[in-house]
Amino acid sequence: MTNLAELVADAKDTLTVERVYGEPYQSEGVTMIPAASVRGGFGGGEGEGSEDTPAGRGGGMTVSARPVGAYQIKGDRVTWVPAVDVSRIVVMGQILGIIAALVIRSIARRKKS
């Protein structure tokens, strides 16, 4: 069973700058440095038992990452090139469509009254 100190050490090793910025790579005189949004969390607990109830402990950790873009270095110029998350765009479009439909329906109902 992992104790809290080991869990914190694992989180410290996992959530590093190397997880945010990827290895730079070059092609045709342009250097790209990929970047990601990295989030993590951990938790743990421990309990003391009695004669009737055994002691318990537990813990867990999660890490998620998604690309956000890359720095493009061309000569002396550095520019940010954002990553396009098509799934997020589609979901936001659907949410906005539902909200618009609800607002239009609400306006139409008020005009009928």
Biopython code that builds the backbone (N, CA, C, O; Angstrom):
import numpy as np
from Bio.PDB.StructureBuilder import StructureBuilder

atoms = [
    (1, "MET", "N", (0.854, -1.174, 0.000)),
    (1, "MET", "CA", (0.000, 0.000, 0.000)),
    (1, "MET", "C", (0.898, 1.234, 0.000)),
    (1, "MET", "O", (1.857, 1.294, 0.769)),
    (2, "THR", "N", (0.607, 2.210, -0.840)),
    (2, "THR", "CA", (1.395, 3.424, -0.951)),
    (2, "THR", "C", (1.069, 4.360, 0.199)),
    (2, "THR", "O", (-0.102, 4.591, 0.501)),
    (3, "ASN", "N", (2.105, 4.904, 0.848)),
    (3, "ASN", "CA", (1.835, 5.873, 1.895)),
    (3, "ASN", "C", (1.831, 7.279, 1.312)),
    (3, "ASN", "O", (2.220, 7.484, 0.162)),
    (4, "LEU", "N", (1.394, 8.236, 2.103)),
    (4, "LEU", "CA", (1.212, 9.606, 1.629)),
    (4, "LEU", "C", (2.523, 10.222, 1.158)),
    (4, "LEU", "O", (2.534, 10.953, 0.167)),
    (5, "ALA", "N", (3.622, 9.946, 1.843)),
    (5, "ALA", "CA", (4.919, 10.500, 1.445)),
    (5, "ALA", "C", (5.320, 10.008, 0.056)),
    (5, "ALA", "O", (5.837, 10.785, -0.747)),
    (6, "GLU", "N", (5.088, 8.726, -0.236)),
    (6, "GLU", "CA", (5.400, 8.184, -1.559)),
    (6, "GLU", "C", (4.500, 8.808, -2.615)),
    (6, "GLU", "O", (4.948, 9.080, -3.729)),
    (7, "LEU", "N", (3.228, 9.039, -2.272)),
    (7, "LEU", "CA", (2.274, 9.647, -3.203)),
    (7, "LEU", "C", (2.687, 11.070, -3.553)),
    (7, "LEU", "O", (2.615, 11.468, -4.716)),
    (8, "VAL", "N", (3.120, 11.842, -2.552)),
    (8, "VAL", "CA", (3.583, 13.210, -2.789)),
    (8, "VAL", "C", (4.846, 13.197, -3.646)),
    (8, "VAL", "O", (4.992, 14.030, -4.540)),
    (9, "ALA", "N", (5.743, 12.279, -3.389)),
    (9, "ALA", "CA", (6.974, 12.174, -4.182)),
    (9, "ALA", "C", (6.649, 11.832, -5.632)),
    (9, "ALA", "O", (7.250, 12.391, -6.550)),
    (10, "ASP", "N", (5.702, 10.918, -5.848)),
    (10, "ASP", "CA", (5.288, 10.575, -7.210)),
    (10, "ASP", "C", (4.679, 11.776, -7.913)),
    (10, "ASP", "O", (4.961, 12.009, -9.089)),
    (11, "ALA", "N", (3.846, 12.545, -7.212)),
    (11, "ALA", "CA", (3.233, 13.740, -7.806)),
    (11, "ALA", "C", (4.296, 14.757, -8.172)),
    (11, "ALA", "O", (4.232, 15.374, -9.235)),
    (12, "LYS", "N", (5.264, 14.931, -7.305)),
    (12, "LYS", "CA", (6.353, 15.878, -7.550)),
    (12, "LYS", "C", (7.155, 15.475, -8.789)),
    (12, "LYS", "O", (7.546, 16.330, -9.583)),
    (13, "ASP", "N", (7.398, 14.185, -8.950)),
    (13, "ASP", "CA", (8.138, 13.695, -10.113)),
    (13, "ASP", "C", (7.311, 13.781, -11.389)),
    (13, "ASP", "O", (7.863, 13.963, -12.474)),
    (14, "THR", "N", (5.996, 13.652, -11.270)),
    (14, "THR", "CA", (5.125, 13.641, -12.444)),
    (14, "THR", "C", (4.826, 15.045, -12.963)),
    (14, "THR", "O", (4.835, 15.273, -14.172)),
    (15, "LEU", "N", (4.563, 15.977, -12.062)),
    (15, "LEU", "CA", (4.170, 17.327, -12.455)),
    (15, "LEU", "C", (5.397, 18.225, -12.565)),
    (15, "LEU", "O", (5.652, 19.054, -11.691)),
    (16, "THR", "N", (6.145, 18.053, -13.637)),
    (16, "THR", "CA", (7.363, 18.823, -13.863)),
    (16, "THR", "C", (7.242, 19.626, -15.146)),
    (16, "THR", "O", (6.319, 19.426, -15.936)),
    (17, "VAL", "N", (8.183, 20.535, -15.343)),
    (17, "VAL", "CA", (8.166, 21.377, -16.536)),
    (17, "VAL", "C", (8.321, 20.537, -17.810)),
    (17, "VAL", "O", (7.851, 20.938, -18.875)),
    (18, "GLU", "N", (8.974, 19.380, -17.709)),
    (18, "GLU", "CA", (9.130, 18.531, -18.881)),
    (18, "GLU", "C", (7.784, 18.012, -19.386)),
    (18, "GLU", "O", (7.660, 17.649, -20.556)),
    (19, "ARG", "N", (6.784, 17.977, -18.517)),
    (19, "ARG", "CA", (5.441, 17.557, -18.929)),
    (19, "ARG", "C", (4.719, 18.675, -19.673)),
    (19, "ARG", "O", (3.821, 18.416, -20.474)),
    (20, "VAL", "N", (5.116, 19.924, -19.405)),
    (20, "VAL", "CA", (4.461, 21.072, -20.031)),
    (20, "VAL", "C", (5.090, 21.392, -21.386)),
    (20, "VAL", "O", (4.379, 21.606, -22.367)),
    (21, "TYR", "N", (6.405, 21.424, -21.440)),
    (21, "TYR", "CA", (7.117, 21.741, -22.681)),
    (21, "TYR", "C", (7.777, 20.484, -23.218)),
    (21, "TYR", "O", (8.527, 19.809, -22.512)),
    (22, "GLY", "N", (7.489, 20.176, -24.481)),
    (22, "GLY", "CA", (8.080, 19.007, -25.107)),
    (22, "GLY", "C", (9.470, 19.291, -25.618)),
    (22, "GLY", "O", (9.961, 20.417, -25.527)),
    (23, "GLU", "N", (10.093, 18.282, -26.149)),
    (23, "GLU", "CA", (11.426, 18.428, -26.728)),
    (23, "GLU", "C", (11.327, 19.301, -27.979)),
    (23, "GLU", "O", (10.473, 19.057, -28.831)),
    (24, "PRO", "N", (12.189, 20.317, -28.103)),
    (24, "PRO", "CA", (12.189, 21.137, -29.317)),
    (24, "PRO", "C", (12.594, 20.300, -30.527)),
    (24, "PRO", "O", (13.409, 19.383, -30.416)),
    (25, "TYR", "N", (12.023, 20.621, -31.670)),
    (25, "TYR", "CA", (12.455, 19.947, -32.894)),
    (25, "TYR", "C", (12.561, 20.974, -34.015)),
    (25, "TYR", "O", (11.871, 21.994, -34.007)),
    (26, "GLN", "N", (13.433, 20.689, -34.976)),
    (26, "GLN", "CA", (13.712, 21.615, -36.063)),
    (26, "GLN", "C", (13.371, 20.997, -37.399)),
    (26, "GLN", "O", (13.513, 19.794, -37.618)),
    (27, "SER", "N", (12.912, 21.873, -38.293)),
    (27, "SER", "CA", (12.659, 21.480, -39.672)),
    (27, "SER", "C", (12.750, 22.723, -40.540)),
    (27, "SER", "O", (12.057, 23.711, -40.296)),
    (28, "GLU", "N", (13.594, 22.674, -41.539)),
    (28, "GLU", "CA", (13.757, 23.759, -42.510)),
    (28, "GLU", "C", (14.018, 25.103, -41.840)),
    (28, "GLU", "O", (13.434, 26.114, -42.232)),
    (29, "GLY", "N", (14.887, 25.123, -40.837)),
    (29, "GLY", "CA", (15.277, 26.362, -40.173)),
    (29, "GLY", "C", (14.282, 26.896, -39.156)),
    (29, "GLY", "O", (14.477, 27.991, -38.629)),
    (30, "VAL", "N", (13.225, 26.155, -38.868)),
    (30, "VAL", "CA", (12.221, 26.571, -37.891)),
    (30, "VAL", "C", (12.277, 25.606, -36.710)),
    (30, "VAL", "O", (12.263, 24.388, -36.889)),
    (31, "THR", "N", (12.341, 26.164, -35.506)),
    (31, "THR", "CA", (12.330, 25.350, -34.296)),
    (31, "THR", "C", (10.947, 25.445, -33.658)),
    (31, "THR", "O", (10.401, 26.536, -33.499)),
    (32, "MET", "N", (10.392, 24.300, -33.297)),
    (32, "MET", "CA", (9.090, 24.240, -32.627)),
    (32, "MET", "C", (9.286, 23.660, -31.232)),
    (32, "MET", "O", (9.976, 22.657, -31.047)),
    (33, "ILE", "N", (8.664, 24.314, -30.255)),
    (33, "ILE", "CA", (8.677, 23.821, -28.877)),
    (33, "ILE", "C", (7.225, 23.601, -28.469)),
    (33, "ILE", "O", (6.524, 24.566, -28.167)),
    (34, "PRO", "N", (6.756, 22.342, -28.454)),
    (34, "PRO", "CA", (5.360, 22.069, -28.102)),
    (34, "PRO", "C", (5.088, 22.336, -26.618)),
    (34, "PRO", "O", (5.959, 22.150, -25.768)),
    (35, "ALA", "N", (3.867, 22.774, -26.332)),
    (35, "ALA", "CA", (3.468, 23.055, -24.950)),
    (35, "ALA", "C", (2.117, 22.407, -24.670)),
    (35, "ALA", "O", (1.284, 22.259, -25.565)),
    (36, "ALA", "N", (1.919, 22.025, -23.417)),
    (36, "ALA", "CA", (0.675, 21.377, -23.014)),
    (36, "ALA", "C", (0.186, 21.970, -21.695)),
    (36, "ALA", "O", (0.966, 22.515, -20.913)),
    (37, "SER", "N", (-1.093, 21.856, -21.470)),
    (37, "SER", "CA", (-1.686, 22.205, -20.187)),
    (37, "SER", "C", (-1.744, 20.919, -19.376)),
    (37, "SER", "O", (-2.385, 19.948, -19.775)),
    (38, "VAL", "N", (-1.068, 20.926, -18.237)),
    (38, "VAL", "CA", (-0.996, 19.729, -17.408)),
    (38, "VAL", "C", (-1.629, 20.044, -16.053)),
    (38, "VAL", "O", (-1.296, 21.034, -15.401)),
    (39, "ARG", "N", (-2.546, 19.176, -15.655)),
    (39, "ARG", "CA", (-3.198, 19.327, -14.349)),
    (39, "ARG", "C", (-3.095, 18.023, -13.591)),
    (39, "ARG", "O", (-3.098, 16.941, -14.177)),
    (40, "GLY", "N", (-3.005, 18.142, -12.301)),
    (40, "GLY", "CA", (-2.934, 16.935, -11.496)),
    (40, "GLY", "C", (-3.491, 17.172, -10.117)),
    (40, "GLY", "O", (-3.612, 18.306, -9.656)),
    (41, "GLY", "N", (-3.818, 16.109, -9.488)),
    (41, "GLY", "CA", (-4.321, 16.192, -8.127)),
    (41, "GLY", "C", (-4.067, 14.880, -7.419)),
    (41, "GLY", "O", (-3.919, 13.828, -8.039)),
    (42, "PHE", "N", (-4.023, 14.971, -6.129)),
    (42, "PHE", "CA", (-3.842, 13.748, -5.366)),
    (42, "PHE", "C", (-4.558, 13.886, -4.029)),
    (42, "PHE", "O", (-4.859, 14.987, -3.567)),
    (43, "GLY", "N", (-4.806, 12.790, -3.458)),
    (43, "GLY", "CA", (-5.462, 12.785, -2.159)),
    (43, "GLY", "C", (-5.106, 11.519, -1.416)),
    (43, "GLY", "O", (-4.701, 10.511, -1.995)),
    (44, "GLY", "N", (-5.267, 11.606, -0.156)),
    (44, "GLY", "CA", (-4.953, 10.440, 0.655)),
    (44, "GLY", "C", (-5.715, 10.505, 1.962)),
    (44, "GLY", "O", (-6.208, 11.559, 2.363)),
    (45, "GLY", "N", (-5.801, 9.393, 2.602)),
    (45, "GLY", "CA", (-6.486, 9.345, 3.875)),
    (45, "GLY", "C", (-5.972, 8.190, 4.693)),
    (45, "GLY", "O", (-5.418, 7.222, 4.173)),
    (46, "GLU", "N", (-6.170, 8.317, 5.985)),
    (46, "GLU", "CA", (-5.714, 7.269, 6.869)),
    (46, "GLU", "C", (-6.631, 7.269, 8.085)),
    (46, "GLU", "O", (-7.043, 8.325, 8.567)),
    (47, "GLY", "N", (-6.932, 6.124, 8.553)),
    (47, "GLY", "CA", (-7.797, 6.030, 9.717)),
    (47, "GLY", "C", (-7.236, 5.085, 10.745)),
    (47, "GLY", "O", (-6.518, 4.139, 10.421)),
    (48, "GLU", "N", (-7.572, 5.351, 11.983)),
    (48, "GLU", "CA", (-7.126, 4.475, 13.060)),
    (48, "GLU", "C", (-8.261, 3.546, 13.421)),
    (48, "GLU", "O", (-9.411, 3.966, 13.551)),
    (49, "GLY", "N", (-7.942, 2.334, 13.576)),
    (49, "GLY", "CA", (-8.954, 1.344, 13.889)),
    (49, "GLY", "C", (-9.120, 1.128, 15.383)),
    (49, "GLY", "O", (-8.370, 1.647, 16.211)),
    (50, "SER", "N", (-10.100, 0.365, 15.674)),
    (50, "SER", "CA", (-10.339, -0.033, 17.061)),
    (50, "SER", "C", (-10.370, -1.561, 17.098)),
    (50, "SER", "O", (-10.021, -2.219, 16.118)),
    (51, "GLU", "N", (-10.777, -2.103, 18.202)),
    (51, "GLU", "CA", (-10.859, -3.561, 18.287)),
    (51, "GLU", "C", (-11.905, -4.112, 17.332)),
    (51, "GLU", "O", (-11.746, -5.203, 16.785)),
    (52, "ASP", "N", (-12.990, -3.338, 17.132)),
    (52, "ASP", "CA", (-14.084, -3.798, 16.259)),
    (52, "ASP", "C", (-13.876, -3.427, 14.795)),
    (52, "ASP", "O", (-14.351, -4.127, 13.901)),
    (53, "THR", "N", (-13.167, -2.327, 14.548)),
    (53, "THR", "CA", (-13.009, -1.821, 13.189)),
    (53, "THR", "C", (-11.527, -1.786, 12.830)),
    (53, "THR", "O", (-10.731, -1.180, 13.547)),
    (54, "PRO", "N", (-11.155, -2.425, 11.736)),
    (54, "PRO", "CA", (-9.744, -2.390, 11.351)),
    (54, "PRO", "C", (-9.341, -1.004, 10.828)),
    (54, "PRO", "O", (-10.186, -0.228, 10.381)),
    (55, "ALA", "N", (-8.054, -0.712, 10.892)),
    (55, "ALA", "CA", (-7.534, 0.561, 10.382)),
    (55, "ALA", "C", (-7.533, 0.534, 8.861)),
    (55, "ALA", "O", (-7.513, -0.528, 8.240)),
    (56, "GLY", "N", (-7.555, 1.716, 8.284)),
    (56, "GLY", "CA", (-7.536, 1.779, 6.829)),
    (56, "GLY", "C", (-6.775, 2.988, 6.337)),
    (56, "GLY", "O", (-6.604, 3.969, 7.060)),
    (57, "ARG", "N", (-6.330, 2.910, 5.127)),
    (57, "ARG", "CA", (-5.694, 4.052, 4.488)),
    (57, "ARG", "C", (-5.805, 3.873, 2.986)),
    (57, "ARG", "O", (-6.033, 2.776, 2.476)),
    (58, "GLY", "N", (-5.637, 4.976, 2.307)),
    (58, "GLY", "CA", (-5.728, 4.917, 0.859)),
    (58, "GLY", "C", (-5.254, 6.210, 0.252)),
    (58, "GLY", "O", (-5.053, 7.203, 0.952)),
    (59, "GLY", "N", (-5.080, 6.197, -1.027)),
    (59, "GLY", "CA", (-4.629, 7.392, -1.720)),
    (59, "GLY", "C", (-4.754, 7.191, -3.210)),
    (59, "GLY", "O", (-4.942, 6.078, -3.703)),
    (60, "GLY", "N", (-4.646, 8.278, -3.897)),
    (60, "GLY", "CA", (-4.715, 8.196, -5.346)),
    (60, "GLY", "C", (-4.189, 9.464, -5.976)),
    (60, "GLY", "O", (-4.039, 10.489, -5.310)),
    (61, "MET", "N", (-3.911, 9.388, -7.267)),
    (61, "MET", "CA", (-3.383, 10.527, -7.984)),
    (61, "MET", "C", (-3.895, 10.488, -9.413)),
    (61, "MET", "O", (-4.070, 9.417, -9.994)),
    (62, "THR", "N", (-4.131, 11.655, -9.967)),
    (62, "THR", "CA", (-4.527, 11.735, -11.363)),
    (62, "THR", "C", (-3.771, 12.864, -12.053)),
    (62, "THR", "O", (-3.470, 13.889, -11.441)),
    (63, "VAL", "N", (-3.475, 12.669, -13.306)),
    (63, "VAL", "CA", (-2.802, 13.680, -14.115)),
    (63, "VAL", "C", (-3.480, 13.690, -15.473)),
    (63, "VAL", "O", (-3.730, 12.639, -16.064)),
    (64, "SER", "N", (-3.778, 14.897, -15.965)),
    (64, "SER", "CA", (-4.319, 14.998, -17.318)),
    (64, "SER", "C", (-3.543, 16.074, -18.070)),
    (64, "SER", "O", (-3.093, 17.058, -17.483)),
    (65, "ALA", "N", (-3.398, 15.874, -19.352)),
    (65, "ALA", "CA", (-2.662, 16.824, -20.178)),
    (65, "ALA", "C", (-3.358, 16.961, -21.521)),
    (65, "ALA", "O", (-3.927, 16.005, -22.047)),
    (66, "ARG", "N", (-3.300, 18.175, -22.065)),
    (66, "ARG", "CA", (-3.831, 18.401, -23.408)),
    (66, "ARG", "C", (-2.939, 19.423, -24.102)),
    (66, "ARG", "O", (-2.455, 20.355, -23.462)),
    (67, "PRO", "N", (-2.721, 19.261, -25.389)),
    (67, "PRO", "CA", (-1.871, 20.217, -26.104)),
    (67, "PRO", "C", (-2.546, 21.582, -26.187)),
    (67, "PRO", "O", (-3.753, 21.677, -26.408)),
    (68, "VAL", "N", (-1.755, 22.631, -26.007)),
    (68, "VAL", "CA", (-2.298, 23.985, -26.123)),
    (68, "VAL", "C", (-1.649, 24.765, -27.267)),
    (68, "VAL", "O", (-2.185, 25.783, -27.704)),
    (69, "GLY", "N", (-0.512, 24.299, -27.747)),
    (69, "GLY", "CA", (0.131, 24.995, -28.855)),
    (69, "GLY", "C", (1.620, 24.749, -28.866)),
    (69, "GLY", "O", (2.125, 23.797, -28.269)),
    (70, "ALA", "N", (2.312, 25.639, -29.566)),
    (70, "ALA", "CA", (3.770, 25.508, -29.657)),
    (70, "ALA", "C", (4.383, 26.878, -29.903)),
    (70, "ALA", "O", (3.783, 27.746, -30.537)),
    (71, "TYR", "N", (5.595, 27.048, -29.384)),
    (71, "TYR", "CA", (6.372, 28.238, -29.712)),
    (71, "TYR", "C", (7.134, 27.944, -30.988)),
    (71, "TYR", "O", (7.788, 26.908, -31.113)),
    (72, "GLN", "N", (7.044, 28.871, -31.939)),
    (72, "GLN", "CA", (7.729, 28.724, -33.221)),
    (72, "GLN", "C", (8.862, 29.747, -33.251)),
    (72, "GLN", "O", (8.633, 30.949, -33.113)),
    (73, "ILE", "N", (10.079, 29.256, -33.431)),
    (73, "ILE", "CA", (11.242, 30.132, -33.477)),
    (73, "ILE", "C", (11.805, 30.087, -34.889)),
    (73, "ILE", "O", (12.250, 29.048, -35.375)),
    (74, "LYS", "N", (11.770, 31.252, -35.530)),
    (74, "LYS", "CA", (12.256, 31.373, -36.913)),
    (74, "LYS", "C", (13.177, 32.583, -36.946)),
    (74, "LYS", "O", (12.721, 33.726, -36.910)),
    (75, "GLY", "N", (14.498, 32.316, -37.016)),
    (75, "GLY", "CA", (15.463, 33.412, -36.946)),
    (75, "GLY", "C", (15.433, 34.035, -35.558)),
    (75, "GLY", "O", (15.602, 33.341, -34.555)),
    (76, "ASP", "N", (15.216, 35.357, -35.501)),
    (76, "ASP", "CA", (15.135, 36.063, -34.222)),
    (76, "ASP", "C", (13.699, 36.229, -33.741)),
    (76, "ASP", "O", (13.460, 36.853, -32.708)),
    (77, "ARG", "N", (12.759, 35.685, -34.471)),
    (77, "ARG", "CA", (11.339, 35.902, -34.154)),
    (77, "ARG", "C", (10.724, 34.664, -33.488)),
    (77, "ARG", "O", (10.866, 33.542, -33.974)),
    (78, "VAL", "N", (10.035, 34.900, -32.361)),
    (78, "VAL", "CA", (9.331, 33.836, -31.649)),
    (78, "VAL", "C", (7.840, 34.146, -31.698)),
    (78, "VAL", "O", (7.413, 35.236, -31.320)),
    (79, "THR", "N", (7.054, 33.182, -32.165)),
    (79, "THR", "CA", (5.598, 33.366, -32.208)),
    (79, "THR", "C", (4.916, 32.176, -31.544)),
    (79, "THR", "O", (5.459, 31.071, -31.508)),
    (80, "TRP", "N", (3.723, 32.420, -31.024)),
    (80, "TRP", "CA", (2.909, 31.383, -30.403)),
    (80, "TRP", "C", (1.934, 30.850, -31.447)),
    (80, "TRP", "O", (1.223, 31.628, -32.084)),
    (81, "VAL", "N", (1.894, 29.558, -31.625)),
    (81, "VAL", "CA", (0.971, 28.906, -32.561)),
    (81, "VAL", "C", (0.010, 28.051, -31.712)),
    (81, "VAL", "O", (0.395, 26.992, -31.218)),
    (82, "PRO", "N", (-1.238, 28.515, -31.547)),
    (82, "PRO", "CA", (-2.161, 27.755, -30.693)),
    (82, "PRO", "C", (-2.601, 26.452, -31.352)),
    (82, "PRO", "O", (-2.724, 26.361, -32.573)),
    (83, "ALA", "N", (-2.833, 25.452, -30.517)),
    (83, "ALA", "CA", (-3.386, 24.182, -30.996)),
    (83, "ALA", "C", (-4.897, 24.351, -31.083)),
    (83, "ALA", "O", (-5.505, 24.994, -30.227)),
    (84, "VAL", "N", (-5.490, 23.787, -32.097)),
    (84, "VAL", "CA", (-6.933, 23.865, -32.271)),
    (84, "VAL", "C", (-7.544, 22.568, -31.756)),
    (84, "VAL", "O", (-7.246, 21.483, -32.254)),
    (85, "ASP", "N", (-8.404, 22.700, -30.749)),
    (85, "ASP", "CA", (-9.091, 21.549, -30.172)),
    (85, "ASP", "C", (-10.482, 21.476, -30.797)),
    (85, "ASP", "O", (-11.424, 22.106, -30.316)),
    (86, "VAL", "N", (-10.598, 20.702, -31.872)),
    (86, "VAL", "CA", (-11.852, 20.622, -32.632)),
    (86, "VAL", "C", (-12.993, 20.103, -31.760)),
    (86, "VAL", "O", (-14.121, 20.580, -31.882)),
    (87, "SER", "N", (-12.725, 19.155, -30.902)),
    (87, "SER", "CA", (-13.775, 18.610, -30.029)),
    (87, "SER", "C", (-14.354, 19.695, -29.135)),
    (87, "SER", "O", (-15.570, 19.781, -28.963)),
    (88, "ARG", "N", (-13.497, 20.511, -28.572)),
    (88, "ARG", "CA", (-13.963, 21.598, -27.697)),
    (88, "ARG", "C", (-14.796, 22.609, -28.487)),
    (88, "ARG", "O", (-15.805, 23.108, -27.987)),
    (89, "ILE", "N", (-14.381, 22.910, -29.703)),
    (89, "ILE", "CA", (-15.138, 23.849, -30.540)),
    (89, "ILE", "C", (-16.519, 23.293, -30.847)),
    (89, "ILE", "O", (-17.508, 24.023, -30.783)),
    (90, "VAL", "N", (-16.599, 22.010, -31.180)),
    (90, "VAL", "CA", (-17.886, 21.382, -31.492)),
    (90, "VAL", "C", (-18.801, 21.386, -30.268)),
    (90, "VAL", "O", (-19.979, 21.726, -30.381)),
    (91, "VAL", "N", (-18.281, 21.016, -29.117)),
    (91, "VAL", "CA", (-19.091, 20.985, -27.900)),
    (91, "VAL", "C", (-19.585, 22.387, -27.548)),
    (91, "VAL", "O", (-20.755, 22.563, -27.207)),
    (92, "MET", "N", (-18.713, 23.374, -27.628)),
    (92, "MET", "CA", (-19.136, 24.749, -27.320)),
    (92, "MET", "C", (-20.189, 25.227, -28.316)),
    (92, "MET", "O", (-21.127, 25.927, -27.934)),
    (93, "GLY", "N", (-20.046, 24.859, -29.583)),
    (93, "GLY", "CA", (-21.054, 25.210, -30.580)),
    (93, "GLY", "C", (-22.399, 24.588, -30.260)),
    (93, "GLY", "O", (-23.439, 25.229, -30.407)),
    (94, "GLN", "N", (-22.375, 23.347, -29.826)),
    (94, "GLN", "CA", (-23.628, 22.679, -29.460)),
    (94, "GLN", "C", (-24.266, 23.335, -28.241)),
    (94, "GLN", "O", (-25.482, 23.526, -28.210)),
    (95, "ILE", "N", (-23.478, 23.676, -27.256)),
    (95, "ILE", "CA", (-24.009, 24.332, -26.057)),
    (95, "ILE", "C", (-24.609, 25.680, -26.415)),
    (95, "ILE", "O", (-25.702, 26.018, -25.961)),
    (96, "LEU", "N", (-23.899, 26.452, -27.229)),
    (96, "LEU", "CA", (-24.433, 27.757, -27.642)),
    (96, "LEU", "C", (-25.709, 27.600, -28.461)),
    (96, "LEU", "O", (-26.625, 28.412, -28.333)),
    (97, "GLY", "N", (-25.783, 26.573, -29.296)),
    (97, "GLY", "CA", (-26.996, 26.313, -30.076)),
    (97, "GLY", "C", (-28.185, 25.994, -29.179)),
    (97, "GLY", "O", (-29.292, 26.479, -29.415)),
    (98, "ILE", "N", (-27.961, 25.185, -28.155)),
    (98, "ILE", "CA", (-29.041, 24.840, -27.219)),
    (98, "ILE", "C", (-29.503, 26.080, -26.466)),
    (98, "ILE", "O", (-30.703, 26.304, -26.307)),
    (99, "ILE", "N", (-28.553, 26.885, -26.003)),
    (99, "ILE", "CA", (-28.914, 28.114, -25.285)),
    (99, "ILE", "C", (-29.705, 29.045, -26.189)),
    (99, "ILE", "O", (-30.707, 29.619, -25.762)),
    (100, "ALA", "N", (-29.268, 29.201, -27.428)),
    (100, "ALA", "CA", (-29.982, 30.074, -28.376)),
    (100, "ALA", "C", (-31.396, 29.561, -28.609)),
    (100, "ALA", "O", (-32.337, 30.354, -28.654)),
    (101, "ALA", "N", (-31.564, 28.249, -28.759)),
    (101, "ALA", "CA", (-32.896, 27.690, -28.979)),
    (101, "ALA", "C", (-33.797, 27.933, -27.774)),
    (101, "ALA", "O", (-34.975, 28.250, -27.938)),
    (102, "LEU", "N", (-33.257, 27.788, -26.570)),
    (102, "LEU", "CA", (-34.048, 28.030, -25.366)),
    (102, "LEU", "C", (-34.450, 29.499, -25.231)),
    (102, "LEU", "O", (-35.571, 29.800, -24.822)),
    (103, "VAL", "N", (-33.548, 30.402, -25.568)),
    (103, "VAL", "CA", (-33.860, 31.838, -25.510)),
    (103, "VAL", "C", (-34.923, 32.191, -26.537)),
    (103, "VAL", "O", (-35.861, 32.926, -26.227)),
    (104, "ILE", "N", (-34.793, 31.682, -27.749)),
    (104, "ILE", "CA", (-35.791, 31.962, -28.800)),
    (104, "ILE", "C", (-37.147, 31.409, -28.394)),
    (104, "ILE", "O", (-38.166, 32.072, -28.586)),
    (105, "ARG", "N", (-37.176, 30.215, -27.840)),
    (105, "ARG", "CA", (-38.443, 29.622, -27.389)),
    (105, "ARG", "C", (-39.069, 30.461, -26.277)),
    (105, "ARG", "O", (-40.283, 30.667, -26.261)),
    (106, "SER", "N", (-38.250, 30.942, -25.356)),
    (106, "SER", "CA", (-38.753, 31.772, -24.259)),
    (106, "SER", "C", (-39.329, 33.089, -24.788)),
    (106, "SER", "O", (-40.373, 33.542, -24.319)),
    (107, "ILE", "N", (-38.664, 33.689, -25.744)),
    (107, "ILE", "CA", (-39.159, 34.937, -26.344)),
    (107, "ILE", "C", (-40.460, 34.685, -27.081)),
    (107, "ILE", "O", (-41.398, 35.476, -26.972)),
    (108, "ALA", "N", (-40.528, 33.606, -27.821)),
    (108, "ALA", "CA", (-41.762, 33.274, -28.567)),
    (108, "ALA", "C", (-42.926, 33.041, -27.626)),
    (108, "ALA", "O", (-44.043, 33.464, -27.925)),
    (109, "ARG", "N", (-42.707, 32.388, -26.508)),
    (109, "ARG", "CA", (-43.781, 32.143, -25.523)),
    (109, "ARG", "C", (-44.260, 33.450, -24.910)),
    (109, "ARG", "O", (-45.459, 33.614, -24.683)),
    (110, "ARG", "N", (-43.374, 34.363, -24.642)),
    (110, "ARG", "CA", (-43.770, 35.659, -24.058)),
    (110, "ARG", "C", (-44.599, 36.477, -25.052)),
    (110, "ARG", "O", (-45.534, 37.173, -24.656)),
    (111, "LYS", "N", (-44.264, 36.396, -26.314)),
    (111, "LYS", "CA", (-45.019, 37.166, -27.329)),
    (111, "LYS", "C", (-46.430, 36.596, -27.490)),
    (111, "LYS", "O", (-47.358, 37.348, -27.786)),
    (112, "LYS", "N", (-46.613, 35.294, -27.303)),
    (112, "LYS", "CA", (-47.937, 34.685, -27.430)),
    (112, "LYS", "C", (-48.828, 35.079, -26.249)),
    (112, "LYS", "O", (-50.049, 35.137, -26.394)),
    (113, "SER", "N", (-48.240, 35.345, -25.100)),
    (113, "SER", "CA", (-49.023, 35.658, -23.908)),
    (113, "SER", "C", (-49.623, 37.031, -23.935)),
    (113, "SER", "O", (-50.308, 37.424, -22.991)),
]
sb = StructureBuilder()
sb.init_structure("model")
sb.init_model(0)
sb.init_chain("A")
sb.init_seg("    ")
for serial, (resi, resn, name, xyz) in enumerate(atoms, 1):
    if name == "N":
        sb.init_residue(resn, " ", resi, " ")
    sb.init_atom(name, np.array(xyz, "f"), 0.0, 1.0, " ", f" {name:<3s}", serial, name[0])
structure = sb.get_structure()
